[in-house]
Amino acid sequence: MRPHGVLETSLYVSDLDRAVAFYERVLGLRMISPGPFPGGRGAALQVGNGPSVLLLFVAEVTKRPSELPSHGTTGEGHVAFRIEPWEIPAWRARLRECGVEIEKEFGFGKNPPSIYFRDPDRNTLELAVKTIWDLSAE
């Protein structure tokens, strides 16, 4: 038995409102109800149409003692968002329109290049095609 996939992943931010606005405006993510977590702890955003969630946590708040599991950490994180190869030119244009600098493009093997850029908290974000990984069934 093994898990079916990654349900959620986390990034850590210093300004929750700024971060949520960035992910909604630039990547089109949608905050999941009921909205930001109590106490300014964080927020959950739906990625795509499936069961995939990006959690944004204010590290300083999540490090405080609580009945909830700690999600606090420091430093820059990384998340790769899956896109289709034919969407790459439109994503380049979208990032430019939003004033987001593309830091690097890098192709893994014979795959189209991944697009790397940063969020306002310097987390590395990647737009990548699924074929960069050999996900064939065992």
N, C-alpha and C positions, 0 to 999 in steps of 0.2 A: 504494500500500500504506500502511496506517496501523494503529496498535495497535487491539486489540479492546476495551480498557477499562483501568481502573486495577486492577492486581493487588494492590498494597500501597501504603499511605501510612504516614507516621511522625508520631508526637508525641513530645515530649521531656519527661521526668519527672525528679524529683529523688529519689524513693523508689520503687523498682521494685515492691517487695512491696505497698505501699499502692496504687499505681496499678493493678496487676493485680487486686487485690482489688476495687477500685472498678469496673473494667470488667466483671469477672465478676459481681459482685453487682447492679449497677445496670442494665447493658445486656445481661447474659446471654451475654457473649462467652466463648469457650472457648480456653484456651491450647493452642497446637499443639505436639505432641511435637517434640523431647524435653524441652521445658520452657524455663526461662530460659536465655539465652545464656551461654556461659562468661565468667567474670570479672565477672559482674554487669552485662554490657553492655546487656541488654535482654531483651525477650520478644516473641513473635508470638502474636496472638490472631485466631481466625477470626471473621469478621463474617458472620452469616447462614449459609445452606447452600451458597452458591456459592464461587467462587474469589476471595474478598475478604479481605485480611489487614490488620490494624492492627498496626503495629510500635511498641512502646514502647521508647525508648532513654533510657538515663541519659547525658545529653549530656557530662558531665564525663569519663565513661569512654570514650565513643566518639570524643572529641577526641584521645585518646592515640594515639601512633604504633602502627600495627598493620598486618598484611598485609591486613586487611579494609578495604573502602572506608569513609571517614569518614561518619558519620551525625550528628555532633555539631553542635548549634546552640544558640542561646539564645533566650529569648522565648516568648511564648504562641503556640500554633498553633490550628488550626481543622480540624474534620472534621464533615461532615454525613452522618448515617446515614439511609438511605432507609427510610421506613415507609409504610404504607398509610393513606389518609385515615380509615378507620373505626377505626384503632388509636389515634388522638390522645387521646381521653378516657382510655383505659387507660394510656397513657404518662404523662399528667399525674398520674394516681393513683399509678403506680409510682414516679415521681420523688419525690412527696410522701412515700410510704411509706418510701423510702430516705433521707429527710432531705435531698434535693437541691433547692436553690432554683431555681425557674424564673426566669431573669434577664429574659427577654423572649419575647413571642410576636409574630411578624410575618408577615403574609400578603403574598405576592408576587402581584400581579394578583388574579385571581379564585380563587386556590388557597387551600386551608386553611392556617392559620398554621403556620410552622415554630416549633418550641420550642427555645429557646436556654438552655443551662445550662453550668456549669463543672465540670471535673474537679478533683481536689485540687491540681493544679499550675497551675490557672487557665487551662488550655486551653479554648477555646470549643467546645462540642459542640452540634450541631444535629440535631434530628429533623425530617426534611423529606419531603414527597411528591415523587415523581419529576417531576411536571408543572410544577415551578417552572422547569424548563429545557425549552426546545424541542429535544427529542431526536429529532425526526422524521428519517427517512432523507433523504439528499440525492439 
